[in-house]
Amino acid sequence: MNFVNPMADIKELDLKTQNYTMSGVNDEGSKSGDDAIKVLSADGLEVTIDFTVFLG
């Protein structure tokens, strides 16, 4: 038996490990297209950064 305070705000959370990939490859990750980050290096050259974030 569980007692729940009727004034409490209860939210269900997904506890599984999730990941989000940002990649320059068009069909990699959850978003289609190129969503990699493009930055300039100290000498002015453009660098494309692909990365994956694990949430969990």
N, CA, C and O atoms as a printed pandas DataFrame, in Angstrom:
     atom_number atom_name residue_name chain_id  residue_number  x_coord  y_coord  z_coord
0              1         N          MET        A               1    0.842   -1.150    0.000
1              2        CA          MET        A               1    0.000    0.000    0.000
2              3         C          MET        A               1    0.908    1.240    0.000
3              4         O          MET        A               1    1.829    1.341    0.810
4              5         N          ASN        A               2    0.638    2.172   -0.909
5              6        CA          ASN        A               2    1.401    3.414   -1.014
6              7         C          ASN        A               2    0.494    4.599   -0.701
7              8         O          ASN        A               2   -0.610    4.712   -1.235
8              9         N          PHE        A               3    0.968    5.456    0.152
9             10        CA          PHE        A               3    0.237    6.676    0.450
10            11         C          PHE        A               3    0.860    7.821   -0.342
11            12         O          PHE        A               3    2.072    8.030   -0.296
12            13         N          VAL        A               4    0.022    8.562   -1.070
13            14        CA          VAL        A               4    0.502    9.678   -1.875
14            15         C          VAL        A               4   -0.195   10.947   -1.405
15            16         O          VAL        A               4   -1.421   10.998   -1.298
16            17         N          ASN        A               5    0.595   11.952   -1.130
17            18        CA          ASN        A               5    0.051   13.238   -0.750
18            19         C          ASN        A               5   -0.691   13.830   -1.951
19            20         O          ASN        A               5   -0.081   13.994   -3.007
20            21         N          PRO        A               6   -1.971   14.154   -1.833
21            22        CA          PRO        A               6   -2.712   14.690   -2.981
22            23         C          PRO        A               6   -2.208   16.057   -3.415
23            24         O          PRO        A               6   -2.510   16.488   -4.528
24            25         N          MET        A               7   -1.460   16.743   -2.589
25            26        CA          MET        A               7   -0.920   18.053   -2.944
26            27         C          MET        A               7    0.436   17.933   -3.652
27            28         O          MET        A               7    0.953   18.929   -4.158
28            29         N          ALA        A               8    1.005   16.748   -3.693
29            30        CA          ALA        A               8    2.327   16.541   -4.304
30            31         C          ALA        A               8    2.192   16.469   -5.820
31            32         O          ALA        A               8    1.201   15.964   -6.347
32            33         N          ASP        A               9    3.197   16.978   -6.502
33            34        CA          ASP        A               9    3.259   16.914   -7.960
34            35         C          ASP        A               9    4.157   15.734   -8.332
35            36         O          ASP        A               9    5.371   15.798   -8.138
36            37         N          ILE        A              10    3.578   14.669   -8.861
37            38        CA          ILE        A              10    4.309   13.446   -9.176
38            39         C          ILE        A              10    4.606   13.416  -10.665
39            40         O          ILE        A              10    3.710   13.609  -11.487
40            41         N          LYS        A              11    5.874   13.171  -11.014
41            42        CA          LYS        A              11    6.294   13.079  -12.410
42            43         C          LYS        A              11    7.014   11.755  -12.609
43            44         O          LYS        A              11    7.840   11.358  -11.788
44            45         N          GLU        A              12    6.698   11.078  -13.700
45            46        CA          GLU        A              12    7.402    9.837  -14.037
46            47         C          GLU        A              12    8.634   10.188  -14.851
47            48         O          GLU        A              12    8.566   10.995  -15.778
48            49         N          LEU        A              13    9.761    9.581  -14.502
49            50        CA          LEU        A              13   11.018    9.821  -15.184
50            51         C          LEU        A              13   11.520    8.543  -15.835
51            52         O          LEU        A              13   11.395    7.456  -15.269
52            53         N          ASP        A              14   12.083    8.678  -17.018
53            54        CA          ASP        A              14   12.695    7.551  -17.707
54            55         C          ASP        A              14   14.120    7.398  -17.177
55            56         O          ASP        A              14   14.930    8.311  -17.337
56            57         N          LEU        A              15   14.443    6.279  -16.559
57            58        CA          LEU        A              15   15.747    6.082  -15.930
58            59         C          LEU        A              15   16.746    5.342  -16.808
59            60         O          LEU        A              15   17.867    5.068  -16.379
60            61         N          LYS        A              16   16.343    5.015  -18.044
61            62        CA          LYS        A              16   17.267    4.341  -18.949
62            63         C          LYS        A              16   18.346    5.320  -19.423
63            64         O          LYS        A              16   18.104    6.525  -19.507
64            65         N          THR        A              17   19.521    4.803  -19.730
65            66        CA          THR        A              17   20.582    5.624  -20.282
66            67         C          THR        A              17   20.212    6.004  -21.709
67            68         O          THR        A              17   19.835    5.151  -22.512
68            69         N          GLN        A              18   20.324    7.288  -22.012
69            70        CA          GLN        A              18   20.012    7.788  -23.348
70            71         C          GLN        A              18   21.252    8.449  -23.913
71            72         O          GLN        A              18   22.130    8.870  -23.160
72            73         N          ASN        A              19   21.334    8.544  -25.229
73            74        CA          ASN        A              19   22.454    9.247  -25.833
74            75         C          ASN        A              19   21.951   10.144  -26.958
75            76         O          ASN        A              19   20.930    9.867  -27.586
76            77         N          TYR        A              20   22.687   11.219  -27.196
77            78        CA          TYR        A              20   22.388   12.157  -28.268
78            79         C          TYR        A              20   23.667   12.359  -29.058
79            80         O          TYR        A              20   24.695   12.740  -28.498
80            81         N          THR        A              21   23.607   12.103  -30.361
81            82        CA          THR        A              21   24.782   12.193  -31.225
82            83         C          THR        A              21   24.636   13.359  -32.181
83            84         O          THR        A              21   23.617   13.496  -32.858
84            85         N          MET        A              22   25.652   14.191  -32.231
85            86        CA          MET        A              22   25.731   15.260  -33.232
86            87         C          MET        A              22   26.895   14.900  -34.141
87            88         O          MET        A              22   28.040   14.817  -33.698
88            89         N          SER        A              23   26.587   14.687  -35.429
89            90        CA          SER        A              23   27.605   14.189  -36.343
90            91         C          SER        A              23   27.472   14.853  -37.707
91            92         O          SER        A              23   26.393   15.294  -38.101
92            93         N          GLY        A              24   28.587   14.913  -38.411
93            94        CA          GLY        A              24   28.591   15.443  -39.765
94            95         C          GLY        A              24   28.047   14.462  -40.794
95            96         O          GLY        A              24   27.771   14.850  -41.929
96            97         N          VAL        A              25   27.890   13.197  -40.415
97            98        CA          VAL        A              25   27.340   12.180  -41.314
98            99         C          VAL        A              25   25.825   12.371  -41.371
99           100         O          VAL        A              25   25.182   12.504  -40.330
100          101         N          ASN        A              26   25.251   12.386  -42.567
101          102        CA          ASN        A              26   23.839   12.724  -42.739
102          103         C          ASN        A              26   22.877   11.782  -42.043
103          104         O          ASN        A              26   21.852   12.239  -41.535
104          105         N          ASP        A              27   23.160   10.486  -41.996
105          106        CA          ASP        A              27   22.189    9.533  -41.442
106          107         C          ASP        A              27   22.627    8.953  -40.093
107          108         O          ASP        A              27   22.168    7.878  -39.708
108          109         N          GLU        A              28   23.501    9.647  -39.379
109          110        CA          GLU        A              28   23.943    9.173  -38.065
110          111         C          GLU        A              28   23.318   10.057  -36.984
111          112         O          GLU        A              28   23.272   11.280  -37.122
112          113         N          GLY        A              29   22.845    9.437  -35.923
113          114        CA          GLY        A              29   22.228   10.185  -34.841
114          115         C          GLY        A              29   20.720   10.288  -35.008
115          116         O          GLY        A              29   20.154    9.756  -35.963
116          117         N          SER        A              30   20.065   10.984  -34.063
117          118        CA          SER        A              30   18.601   11.054  -34.071
118          119         C          SER        A              30   18.074   12.131  -35.002
119          120         O          SER        A              30   16.899   12.090  -35.367
120          121         N          LYS        A              31   18.895   13.091  -35.400
121          122        CA          LYS        A              31   18.474   14.163  -36.295
122          123         C          LYS        A              31   19.130   13.944  -37.649
123          124         O          LYS        A              31   20.342   13.740  -37.723
124          125         N          SER        A              32   18.344   13.983  -38.723
125          126        CA          SER        A              32   18.929   13.779  -40.046
126          127         C          SER        A              32   19.639   15.052  -40.492
127          128         O          SER        A              32   19.253   16.158  -40.112
128          129         N          GLY        A              33   20.659   14.886  -41.284
129          130        CA          GLY        A              33   21.429   16.020  -41.768
130          131         C          GLY        A              33   22.684   16.249  -40.943
131          132         O          GLY        A              33   22.956   15.542  -39.973
132          133         N          ASP        A              34   23.436   17.252  -41.355
133          134        CA          ASP        A              34   24.697   17.585  -40.689
134          135         C          ASP        A              34   24.402   18.493  -39.503
135          136         O          ASP        A              34   24.041   19.654  -39.697
136          137         N          ASP        A              35   24.546   17.991  -38.282
137          138        CA          ASP        A              35   24.336   18.823  -37.093
138          139         C          ASP        A              35   25.595   18.878  -36.223
139          140         O          ASP        A              35   25.519   19.133  -35.021
140          141         N          ALA        A              36   26.755   18.634  -36.848
141          142        CA          ALA        A              36   28.024   18.736  -36.127
142          143         C          ALA        A              36   28.322   20.209  -35.849
143          144         O          ALA        A              36   27.768   21.096  -36.499
144          145         N          ILE        A              37   29.190   20.457  -34.892
145          146        CA          ILE        A              37   29.574   21.813  -34.542
146          147         C          ILE        A              37   30.819   22.198  -35.330
147          148         O          ILE        A              37   31.811   21.469  -35.347
148          149         N          LYS        A              38   30.752   23.359  -35.985
149          150        CA          LYS        A              38   31.890   23.856  -36.751
150          151         C          LYS        A              38   32.468   25.060  -36.008
151          152         O          LYS        A              38   31.755   26.024  -35.726
152          153         N          VAL        A              39   33.770   24.998  -35.690
153          154        CA          VAL        A              39   34.448   26.070  -34.959
154          155         C          VAL        A              39   35.737   26.432  -35.684
155          156         O          VAL        A              39   36.228   25.675  -36.522
156          157         N          LEU        A              40   36.271   27.594  -35.351
157          158        CA          LEU        A              40   37.555   28.022  -35.913
158          159         C          LEU        A              40   38.660   27.741  -34.910
159          160         O          LEU        A              40   38.504   27.982  -33.713
160          161         N          SER        A              41   39.783   27.228  -35.412
161          162        CA          SER        A              41   40.935   26.982  -34.548
162          163         C          SER        A              41   41.692   28.293  -34.348
163          164         O          SER        A              41   41.325   29.319  -34.920
164          165         N          ALA        A              42   42.743   28.257  -33.540
165          166        CA          ALA        A              42   43.525   29.460  -33.247
166          167         C          ALA        A              42   44.182   30.035  -34.501
167          168         O          ALA        A              42   44.406   31.243  -34.578
168          169         N          ASP        A              43   44.495   29.181  -35.493
169          170        CA          ASP        A              43   45.118   29.671  -36.718
170          171         C          ASP        A              43   44.117   29.948  -37.830
171          172         O          ASP        A              43   44.511   30.169  -38.976
172          173         N          GLY        A              44   42.810   29.939  -37.504
173          174        CA          GLY        A              44   41.771   30.329  -38.462
174          175         C          GLY        A              44   41.216   29.213  -39.318
175          176         O          GLY        A              44   40.427   29.481  -40.224
176          177         N          LEU        A              45   41.597   27.974  -39.068
177          178        CA          LEU        A              45   41.078   26.857  -39.851
178          179         C          LEU        A              45   39.765   26.351  -39.241
179          180         O          LEU        A              45   39.600   26.349  -38.021
180          181         N          GLU        A              46   38.840   25.926  -40.099
181          182        CA          GLU        A              46   37.557   25.402  -39.611
182          183         C          GLU        A              46   37.715   23.945  -39.192
183          184         O          GLU        A              46   38.269   23.129  -39.929
184          185         N          VAL        A              47   37.219   23.630  -37.995
185          186        CA          VAL        A              47   37.285   22.280  -37.452
186          187         C          VAL        A              47   35.857   21.816  -37.202
187          188         O          VAL        A              47   35.066   22.536  -36.593
188          189         N          THR        A              48   35.525   20.617  -37.671
189          190        CA          THR        A              48   34.200   20.042  -37.444
190          191         C          THR        A              48   34.283   19.066  -36.293
191          192         O          THR        A              48   35.122   18.165  -36.298
192          193         N          ILE        A              49   33.406   19.240  -35.288
193          194        CA          ILE        A              49   33.430   18.406  -34.085
194          195         C          ILE        A              49   32.191   17.520  -34.069
195          196         O          ILE        A              49   31.065   18.018  -34.069
196          197         N          ASP        A              50   32.402   16.201  -34.056
197          198        CA          ASP        A              50   31.333   15.222  -33.878
198          199         C          ASP        A              50   31.420   14.728  -32.440
199          200         O          ASP        A              50   32.514   14.452  -31.948
200          201         N          PHE        A              51   30.271   14.612  -31.750
201          202        CA          PHE        A              51   30.322   14.101  -30.390
202          203         C          PHE        A              51   29.014   13.439  -30.006
203          204         O          PHE        A              51   27.980   13.655  -30.637
204          205         N          THR        A              52   29.077   12.629  -28.960
205          206        CA          THR        A              52   27.917   11.946  -28.393
206          207         C          THR        A              52   27.855   12.253  -26.913
207          208         O          THR        A              52   28.858   12.168  -26.204
208          209         N          VAL        A              53   26.666   12.612  -26.453
209          210        CA          VAL        A              53   26.434   12.887  -25.036
210          211         C          VAL        A              53   25.590   11.761  -24.476
211          212         O          VAL        A              53   24.541   11.434  -25.031
212          213         N          PHE        A              54   26.040   11.160  -23.374
213          214        CA          PHE        A              54   25.287   10.116  -22.691
214          215         C          PHE        A              54   24.555   10.731  -21.511
215          216         O          PHE        A              54   25.171   11.342  -20.638
216          217         N          LEU        A              55   23.245   10.568  -21.490
217          218        CA          LEU        A              55   22.402   11.104  -20.417
218          219         C          LEU        A              55   21.902    9.936  -19.584
219          220         O          LEU        A              55   21.401    8.953  -20.129
220          221         N          GLY        A              56   22.028   10.031  -18.333
221          222        CA          GLY        A              56   21.512    8.932  -17.540
222          223         C          GLY        A              56   21.949    8.908  -16.136
223          224         O          GLY        A              56   21.562    8.013  -15.384
